[in-house]
């Protein structure tokens, strides 16, 4: 079971002490949501794209995902400190619960169309990556109509080709090609009218993960990249040494 001090050691080592060091390779953004309270959440990738809970999203907990965010309205989301563009090949991955008949976004740009989001529509279920407002999108057909359970999702972009996954399994692609290979976002969570999404452990990689790696992330579980491989006997944990400047702690109290 992940302990806060162990997660801190992994974060401060930038993954060198992780049980899964390969999950840190080309990690461009990672928001494990381990704070569990308050209005700030932190990007542990080292790139400083921290965020503020905006509009009243709530912290959510369950046995599988001790820390998650519930954006149960289109005005509730996490606003990143900076607008970030991720160009070229990439992988977007997260755990989520989708809502029936509504759009739930995971990355978006404030005041703009969703960039990559999960959507469940009355006519069927789609996982979509949309890069602009001109219908430049890729669509994958989800494997079920479950609107209450947690699932792991991944969008893997290589050049203009996109492959999507649900629970480590490649989806049938209704449209697998995009034109614009960059995404720009400053929002985690819902934004479009009718949006709703509960999510945990969103990550973005600046490379296309292999099918084996996507399956490995799913099988390892939420926030597995923060698990400590082994506790070095010479390392002394200090709560007075924050992982990020200006932040007293990034982890909630107790066991996660």
Order of alpha helices (4+ residues) and beta strands (2+ residues): alpha-beta-beta-beta-beta-beta-beta-beta-beta-beta-beta-beta-beta-beta-beta-beta-beta-beta-alpha
